C-alpha cells in the first residue's frame, strides 16, 4: 500500500540572512518563518493530511505546530529527523570557513560525503536515520498522508538515499529546499518516488490585468 509523505523544510530562521549552517544549533524562527508555519497550517487543513511529524529542534516544532493544531493532531516528534551536525561548520558561513581552510571547503563542494566538514555527522549515518524515520512513518500510516517538517540538508540526503542517487551529490541534485514549501514523495514497500518538489503553500499573486507581453504563447 502506498503512503504519501509531504516533506517540508522549517520556516526561515535568524541565520538565513547570513546563510549560516544551523545544523543541530537551535536557532529561532524569524517573523517570516512563523508566518510560513501559519501558511503551512492553513494549507495542511485542506490537503488531506492524516498525521504530522517533525524534528525535535525548535524551528521544526514551531513550524509544524500550526498544522497539527489545524488538524487536531498531536505532533509525532522523531529524533531521526534532527538536522545533520555540521561539526566544524556549525554556526559558520561558507565564506568564513573558506578563509580559514579553503581546501576543506573545496573538498566539501566537490563531494559533500567524502569531503564532509571535520567533526560532522557522516552523511551515510544521517541518511540511514532519516530514511529509517520516514519509512517507519510510511509503514505506520499505510495508505495515508503524513506531513513531515524537518531540515534542508537532512531531507536532501534522505531524498537521495530513497531515490538511489549519490549521497555526496545531494547539494547538486537538490540545490535547495525552500522554507515552508512542500516536496511530495510516495513510498510503497522498498520503492520510493518523487512526485513534486518545492511546491509553495501560498498561491502567488495574480498578474495585473493588461495586454500579454510580445512573444507570449496564448492558451
Residue pairs with C-beta under 8 A, 6 or more apart in sequence:
1 142
1 143
1 188
2 143
2 186
2 187
2 188
3 137
3 138
3 139
3 141
3 142
3 143
3 144
3 145
3 146
3 186
3 187
3 188
4 144
4 145
4 146
4 184
4 185
4 186
4 195
5 134
5 137
5 138
5 145
5 146
5 148
5 184
5 185
5 186
5 187
6 47
6 49
6 145
6 146
6 147
6 148
6 182
6 183
6 184
7 148
7 150
7 155
7 158
7 159
7 177
7 182
7 183
7 184
7 185
8 40
8 63
8 64
8 147
8 148
8 149
8 150
8 180
8 181
8 182
8 183
9 149
9 150
9 151
9 152
9 155
9 177
9 178
9 179
9 180
9 181
10 29
10 33
10 37
10 55
10 57
10 59
10 60
10 62
10 63
10 149
10 150
10 151
10 179
10 180
11 29
11 30
11 32
11 33
11 34
11 35
11 36
11 37
11 40
11 59
11 62
11 63
11 179
11 180
12 29
12 30
12 32
12 33
12 36
12 179
12 180
13 22
13 27
13 28
13 29
13 30
13 33
13 59
14 27
14 28
14 29
14 30
15 22
15 27
15 91
16 30
16 179
18 93
19 93
19 94
20 91
20 92
20 93
21 86
21 89
21 90
21 91
21 92
21 93
22 59
22 83
22 90
22 91
23 83
23 84
23 85
23 86
23 89
23 90
23 91
23 120
23 153
24 57
24 82
24 83
24 84
24 85
24 86
24 90
25 90
25 91
26 57
26 58
26 59
27 59
28 58
28 59
29 37
29 59
29 62
29 63
33 59
33 62
33 63
33 179
33 180
34 62
36 63
36 179
36 180
36 201
37 62
37 63
37 64
37 65
37 66
37 67
37 180
38 66
39 180
39 201
39 202
40 63
40 64
40 66
40 67
40 147
40 149
40 180
40 201
41 65
41 66
41 67
41 69
41 70
42 66
42 70
42 201
43 67
43 182
43 201
43 202
44 52
44 67
44 70
44 71
44 147
45 67
45 70
45 71
47 145
48 145
49 67
49 71
49 145
49 146
49 147
50 141
50 144
50 145
50 146
51 73
51 76
51 137
51 140
51 141
51 144
51 145
51 146
51 147
52 64
52 67
52 68
52 71
52 73
52 74
52 75
52 76
52 146
52 147
52 149
53 64
53 75
53 76
53 77
53 78
53 81
53 133
53 137
53 146
53 147
53 148
53 149
54 60
54 61
54 63
54 64
54 75
54 76
54 77
54 78
54 81
54 148
54 149
54 150
55 61
55 77
55 78
55 81
55 82
55 83
55 149
55 150
55 151
55 154
56 77
56 78
56 79
56 81
56 82
57 82
57 83
57 151
60 81
60 149
60 150
60 151
61 75
61 77
61 149
63 149
63 180
64 75
64 147
64 149
65 75
67 147
67 149
68 74
68 75
76 137
78 133
78 137
79 129
79 133
80 129
80 130
80 132
80 133
80 136
81 130
81 133
81 148
81 150
81 151
81 154
82 151
82 154
83 150
83 151
83 152
83 153
83 154
84 120
84 121
84 123
84 126
84 151
84 153
84 154
84 157
85 119
85 120
85 121
86 117
86 120
86 121
87 116
87 117
87 118
87 119
87 120
87 121
88 97
88 104
88 117
88 118
88 119
88 120
89 97
89 117
89 120
94 105
97 104
97 105
97 117
98 105
104 115
104 117
104 118
106 115
107 114
107 115
108 115
108 116
108 117
109 115
109 171
111 168
111 169
112 123
112 167
112 168
112 169
112 170
112 171
113 122
113 123
113 124
113 166
113 167
113 168
114 168
115 168
116 122
116 123
123 157
123 167
123 168
123 170
124 167
126 153
126 154
126 157
127 157
127 158
127 160
127 161
127 167
128 161
130 150
130 154
130 155
130 157
130 158
130 161
131 158
131 161
131 162
134 148
134 158
134 162
134 187
135 187
137 146
137 148
138 146
138 187
152 176
152 177
153 170
155 177
155 183
156 170
156 171
156 173
156 174
156 177
157 167
157 170
159 165
159 170
159 173
159 174
159 183
159 185
159 194
160 166
160 167
160 169
160 170
160 173
160 174
161 167
162 185
162 187
162 192
163 192
163 193
163 194
165 173
166 173
174 197
176 198
177 183
177 198
178 198
178 200
180 200
180 201
181 198
181 199
181 200
181 201
182 196
182 198
182 199
182 200
182 201
183 194
183 196
183 197
183 198
183 199
184 194
184 195
184 196
184 199
185 192
185 193
185 194
185 195
186 192
186 193
186 195
212 218
